[in-house]
Amino acid sequence: MKHRWRYQAFLTILMISALTVSLIGCGVPKTEHDKVVKSLEQANQEKATLTDQVGKLMKEKDSLSQQVAQLQKENAEMKAKVTKPTAKPAAKAPAKKK
């Protein structure tokens, strides 16, 4: 019988506490809560936008890196062609005396 009384007392106190909190609130004014929720939603939208932009920039970076690698390869090939002597230069003509 003692246990049943304690159980009922606990439930009663719990229900009264829940009712009190629901009537009084948690202490944060609704307008302040709404401001925080709105700013959080805006922050989440900005985060999504920035995440998309980062993804696009990473793809663009990869593309540009490939282009740079291709251009460096072409540059090395051009340097190799320029430095290879293909034929002996012609002998210089003697300078005319004045």
C-alpha positions as CSV (number, residue, x, y, z in Angstrom):
1,M,0.0,0.0,0.0
2,K,2.9,2.4,0.7
3,H,4.3,1.9,-2.8
4,R,1.0,2.7,-4.4
5,W,0.7,6.0,-2.5
6,R,4.3,7.0,-3.5
7,Y,3.6,6.1,-7.1
8,Q,0.4,8.3,-7.1
9,A,2.2,11.1,-5.4
10,F,5.0,11.0,-8.0
11,L,2.5,11.0,-10.9
12,T,0.6,13.9,-9.4
13,I,3.7,16.0,-8.9
14,L,4.9,15.1,-12.4
15,M,1.5,16.1,-13.9
16,I,1.4,19.4,-11.9
17,S,5.0,20.2,-13.0
18,A,4.2,19.5,-16.7
19,L,1.1,21.6,-16.5
20,T,3.0,24.5,-14.8
21,V,5.8,24.4,-17.5
22,S,3.2,24.3,-20.3
23,L,1.3,27.3,-18.9
24,I,4.4,29.4,-18.0
25,G,6.7,28.3,-20.8
26,C,10.4,27.7,-20.7
27,G,11.2,31.3,-20.0
28,V,12.0,32.4,-23.6
29,P,9.6,34.9,-25.1
30,K,7.8,33.7,-28.2
31,T,9.1,36.6,-30.3
32,E,12.7,35.9,-29.3
33,H,12.2,32.2,-30.0
34,D,10.7,33.0,-33.5
35,K,13.7,35.3,-34.2
36,V,16.1,32.5,-33.3
37,V,14.2,30.0,-35.4
38,K,14.1,32.4,-38.4
39,S,17.8,33.1,-38.2
40,L,18.6,29.4,-37.9
41,E,16.5,28.7,-41.0
42,Q,18.4,31.5,-42.9
43,A,21.7,30.1,-41.7
44,N,20.7,26.6,-43.0
45,Q,19.7,28.1,-46.4
46,E,23.0,30.0,-46.6
47,K,24.9,26.8,-45.7
48,A,23.1,24.9,-48.4
49,T,23.9,27.6,-51.0
50,L,27.6,27.7,-49.9
51,T,27.8,24.0,-50.0
52,D,26.5,24.0,-53.6
53,Q,29.0,26.8,-54.5
54,V,31.9,24.8,-53.0
55,G,30.9,21.8,-55.0
56,K,30.9,23.8,-58.2
57,L,34.2,25.5,-57.4
58,M,35.8,22.1,-56.7
59,K,34.6,20.8,-60.1
60,E,35.9,23.9,-61.8
61,K,39.3,23.6,-59.9
62,D,39.6,20.0,-61.1
63,S,38.9,21.1,-64.7
64,L,41.4,23.9,-64.5
65,S,44.0,21.6,-63.0
66,Q,43.6,19.2,-65.9
67,Q,44.0,22.1,-68.3
68,V,47.1,23.3,-66.5
69,A,48.6,19.8,-66.7
70,Q,47.8,19.6,-70.4
71,L,49.4,23.0,-71.0
72,Q,52.5,22.0,-69.1
73,K,52.8,18.9,-71.1
74,E,52.5,20.9,-74.4
75,N,55.0,23.4,-73.0
76,A,57.5,20.6,-72.3
77,E,57.0,19.2,-75.8
78,M,57.5,22.6,-77.4
79,K,60.7,23.2,-75.4
80,A,62.0,19.8,-76.5
81,K,61.4,20.8,-80.1
82,V,63.1,24.1,-79.7
83,T,66.2,22.8,-78.0
84,K,66.8,20.0,-80.5
85,P,69.2,21.1,-83.2
86,T,67.6,20.1,-86.5
87,A,70.3,21.4,-88.8
88,K,73.6,23.1,-88.5
89,P,73.3,26.9,-88.8
90,A,74.6,28.4,-92.0
91,A,78.1,30.0,-91.9
92,K,78.0,33.7,-91.3
93,A,79.0,35.8,-94.2
94,P,82.1,37.9,-93.7
95,A,81.3,41.4,-92.6
96,K,81.9,44.1,-95.3
97,K,84.6,46.6,-94.7
98,K,83.8,50.2,-95.0
